[in-house]
């Protein structure tokens, strides 16, 4: 079942000749219990998309269905069943953490507020801050309070915008673990972040958005396989400089470079990777390890966003 | 619905007891306003009816003020605390928000009213005559306060803090034009022709009529109140939809 279904969504800003397309025929869906990453450079349209989904911005055309409800006609019902956490916003009220969360329990018309508040505070480890004014919290704690707020109504779809930005390593790990737990309980999550490690660790599927258009979507592996990159073989060897010099003489080697205690040998295809392996097996150098360096999601992201996707045989959907 | 309406009362009172400015708004400032005018009137040997008119006028002014100010301030409170977007995506409906802030305004006004009646009685031997009529006058002025609150909210939804000052200035200007302590006959005729379309004129006249200092044009009271009320609802709806269309409701970042 799709918890979120977006079809041909369009939004323009401005008038006449100065019209700018913020979203251009955007379509994607999120299944129940799926973590979906939305990636794109600043100004790509991610915020516009989330604003429309939350009913804060009117779309020009297209269809948006959230938790099976139509955004145009059932916005209140949708709002009861989704929640949002924005990493970059703060909270600065003179309410204490406990009062702030209680206020949101009222806004969401929730029963058992004490139990819900205690559970949410426990989940993000802020129980000891219950009586502190939100105004006096550090930005990291404010983020945690906002995440606790987003958990109060046990949303079916949770929108997380940069949930760990600015947080220390320990709490970031805890929040990522919490996101996984929520997924296990069936919560669907739309995650926007610039942290590629977070995306690789958490997301089942991702979509890349640029200039208001979804330019690629699929699993992390699908997206990685969409880019045509040179293959890099990392060789740990006893005589780095001599090895680099020797291997460079092979006509199929594009380059070889020494990186600290390894040599990176670049070739253009898997066929040449095999040739390198043959060469290594016959060479007189003492080889300790050989590893094929896969392209990172970050690399794929940059290449796809810059329009350098070439590998059309991949499983990903390049749209 | 009740919880969402109550959420506004809950938040406003917590903010009020923690924020001196908000607390003084229902304690110190109303008392200063009352004394600054009543003491002046006593000093110039004003008749007891004039003192009564001043007390009723100040009371009516506070009725307008408290009913409108929370509708706008509560929204700005969310904006200033950077949680407006979180608030707006919650399931609270606009009318629940408005009712919640009307209730807050009413409670605050009742606190001020109690203070005024107590001070008026002890210091100036002031007593209400024709209580039902006084209540009617205050209700009319409270409705006018809500109308002004809705119009100010509409402006604030689009212009945020740039328009918040207007939320303070517009009601005071309208009240002054409504003949708060004086008949509107003191204005030039051109101004009179305009201000007779302000419902507060008739609300203040009801209060003044309880001490025999004015007569009330009830048909005009009803027509102007209805007209302004319908206009304020349409204006707020227009501003909200415009802001939603243009992405001005709340910035996500």
Interface residues (C-beta under 8 A of the other chain):
Chain A: X13 X47 X48 X50 X51 X54 X55 X56 X57 X58 X76 X79 X80 X82 X83 X84 X86 X88 X89 X90 X91 X92 X93 X94 X95 X99 X102 X103 X104 X106 X107 X108 X109 X133 X134 X135 X146 X149 X161
Chain B: X1 X3 X4 X6 X7 X10 X11 X14 X15 X18 X19 X77 X80 X81 X82 X83 X85 X86 X87 X88 X89 X90 X91 X92 X93 X241 X244 X245 X246 X247 X249 X250 X252 X253
